[in-house]
Amino acid sequence: AVVAHVVASGAGFVEDLNESFKENRKDDIWLVDFYAPWCGHCKKLEPVWNEVGIEMKNMGSPVKVGKMDATSFSSIASEFGVRGYPTIKLLKGDLAYNYRGPRTKDDIIEFANRVAGPLIRPLPSQHMFEHVQKRHRVLFVYVGGESPLKEKYIEVASELIVYTYFFSASEDVLPEYVTLPELPAVAVFKDGTYFVYDEYEDGDLSSWINKERFQGYLNVDGFTLYELGDTGE
């Protein structure tokens, strides 16, 4: 009974959104569940969504958590590209990012924190690099100054931030075993080693990152299988 009360009270941390949301939503970063009242999957998500609202609030996150009945406000839902229920989106400025991962509290919060934060996160020291490398099984790093490659890297990050983190660092921050053929460079660290992007051999940077964001050997569930299929490999 206590657990049920806590979950039910979590609804107070999730805002019910209406037509005014369209005008005001750019004032904040929003994590929104577009649902239909009759949808079984939506009902299953509801207690998880309430937990997300509680934890985001307790973390002091700048992300506001809301939900919208997409059947009552179908024109707004359609404008955001909602085609099924539930649809989870993070809305940041003019951008809307789709969430397609497991519908668990931890996975949804991880997604929200990643997408709401800086597009490219700087790594100012070797200590920070080592710390981040321990936390992430796959790590993308841009090394170098301003360049067309950096512009492309930022462009790709704006698209693929829904799946993985993007970092930047100076060459002296990297481990001693790393050898870069030239600067600027983009490298991925995974599976106990690293690979450097080569435009002539690897082609488009976006395609390369989309393929390399997976470990070489990983557990596959329905979500990762779907994502693997998206890469065309």
LINBELSUL-V854612 format. One record per residue. RES is the residue in one small letter. PSI is psi as a letter, one per 30 degrees, with the letter a starting at -180 (* if undefined). NEAR is the number of other ideal C-beta (glycine too) atoms within 8 Angstrom. Layout:
BEGIN
res=RES psi=PSI near=NEAR
res=RES psi=PSI near=NEAR
END
This chain:
BEGIN
res=a psi=e near=4
res=v psi=e near=5
res=v psi=e near=6
res=a psi=e near=7
res=h psi=e near=8
res=v psi=e near=8
res=v psi=e near=10
res=a psi=e near=8
res=s psi=f near=7
res=g psi=f near=13
res=a psi=f near=8
res=g psi=f near=6
res=f psi=f near=10
res=v psi=k near=14
res=e psi=k near=7
res=d psi=k near=7
res=l psi=k near=9
res=n psi=a near=7
res=e psi=f near=6
res=s psi=f near=6
res=f psi=e near=12
res=k psi=e near=8
res=e psi=e near=5
res=n psi=f near=7
res=r psi=f near=9
res=k psi=f near=6
res=d psi=f near=4
res=d psi=l near=8
res=i psi=k near=10
res=w psi=k near=12
res=l psi=j near=16
res=v psi=k near=13
res=d psi=j near=14
res=f psi=j near=14
res=y psi=l near=14
res=a psi=k near=10
res=p psi=e near=7
res=w psi=f near=3
res=c psi=k near=10
res=g psi=e near=5
res=h psi=e near=8
res=c psi=e near=13
res=k psi=e near=7
res=k psi=e near=8
res=l psi=f near=12
res=e psi=e near=9
res=p psi=e near=8
res=v psi=e near=12
res=w psi=e near=12
res=n psi=e near=14
res=e psi=e near=11
res=v psi=e near=15
res=g psi=e near=14
res=i psi=e near=10
res=e psi=e near=10
res=m psi=e near=14
res=k psi=e near=10
res=n psi=f near=6
res=m psi=f near=6
res=g psi=g near=4
res=s psi=k near=9
res=p psi=f near=6
res=v psi=k near=13
res=k psi=k near=9
res=v psi=k near=15
res=g psi=l near=13
res=k psi=k near=13
res=m psi=k near=15
res=d psi=j near=9
res=a psi=f near=13
res=t psi=e near=7
res=s psi=e near=5
res=f psi=h near=12
res=s psi=e near=8
res=s psi=e near=6
res=i psi=e near=11
res=a psi=e near=12
res=s psi=e near=8
res=e psi=e near=7
res=f psi=g near=11
res=g psi=g near=7
res=v psi=k near=11
res=r psi=f near=4
res=g psi=l near=5
res=y psi=k near=11
res=p psi=l near=13
res=t psi=k near=13
res=i psi=k near=12
res=k psi=k near=13
res=l psi=k near=16
res=l psi=k near=12
res=k psi=j near=9
res=g psi=b near=4
res=d psi=f near=3
res=l psi=k near=7
res=a psi=j near=9
res=y psi=k near=11
res=n psi=k near=9
res=y psi=k near=10
res=r psi=g near=7
res=g psi=a near=8
res=p psi=k near=6
res=r psi=i near=10
res=t psi=l near=7
res=k psi=e near=9
res=d psi=e near=6
res=d psi=e near=10
res=i psi=e near=15
res=i psi=e near=11
res=e psi=e near=8
res=f psi=e near=12
res=a psi=e near=14
res=n psi=e near=10
res=r psi=e near=10
res=v psi=e near=11
res=a psi=f near=11
res=g psi=a near=6
res=p psi=k near=4
res=l psi=e near=7
res=i psi=k near=11
res=r psi=k near=9
res=p psi=k near=7
res=l psi=j near=12
res=p psi=f near=6
res=s psi=l near=7
res=q psi=e near=9
res=h psi=e near=6
res=m psi=e near=10
res=f psi=e near=13
res=e psi=e near=9
res=h psi=e near=8
res=v psi=e near=11
res=q psi=e near=9
res=k psi=f near=6
res=r psi=f near=5
res=h psi=k near=8
res=r psi=f near=4
res=v psi=k near=12
res=l psi=j near=11
res=f psi=k near=14
res=v psi=k near=13
res=y psi=k near=15
res=v psi=k near=14
res=g psi=a near=10
res=g psi=a near=6
res=e psi=k near=3
res=s psi=l near=8
res=p psi=e near=5
res=l psi=e near=12
res=k psi=e near=13
res=e psi=e near=8
res=k psi=e near=9
res=y psi=e near=13
res=i psi=e near=10
res=e psi=e near=9
res=v psi=e near=12
res=a psi=e near=11
res=s psi=f near=8
res=e psi=e near=8
res=l psi=g near=12
res=i psi=f near=13
res=v psi=f near=11
res=y psi=e near=6
res=t psi=l near=9
res=y psi=l near=9
res=f psi=k near=14
res=f psi=l near=13
res=s psi=l near=11
res=a psi=l near=13
res=s psi=l near=5
res=e psi=e near=9
res=d psi=f near=5
res=v psi=f near=11
res=l psi=l near=13
res=p psi=l near=7
res=e psi=f near=4
res=y psi=f near=4
res=v psi=k near=8
res=t psi=j near=4
res=l psi=k near=11
res=p psi=e near=5
res=e psi=l near=5
res=l psi=k near=8
res=p psi=l near=11
res=a psi=l near=13
res=v psi=k near=14
res=a psi=l near=14
res=v psi=k near=14
res=f psi=k near=9
res=k psi=l near=13
res=d psi=h near=6
res=g psi=g near=3
res=t psi=a near=6
res=y psi=l near=8
res=f psi=k near=8
res=v psi=k near=9
res=y psi=k near=12
res=d psi=j near=6
res=e psi=e near=7
res=y psi=e near=4
res=e psi=e near=5
res=d psi=f near=10
res=g psi=b near=6
res=d psi=k near=6
res=l psi=e near=13
res=s psi=e near=10
res=s psi=e near=10
res=w psi=e near=11
res=i psi=e near=15
res=n psi=e near=10
res=k psi=e near=9
res=e psi=f near=11
res=r psi=f near=11
res=f psi=k near=11
res=q psi=l near=8
res=g psi=f near=6
res=y psi=j near=4
res=l psi=l near=7
res=n psi=k near=4
res=v psi=k near=6
res=d psi=a near=7
res=g psi=e near=5
res=f psi=e near=9
res=t psi=e near=11
res=l psi=e near=9
res=y psi=e near=9
res=e psi=e near=11
res=l psi=e near=10
res=g psi=e near=6
res=d psi=f near=7
res=t psi=f near=10
res=g psi=g near=3
res=e psi=* near=4
END
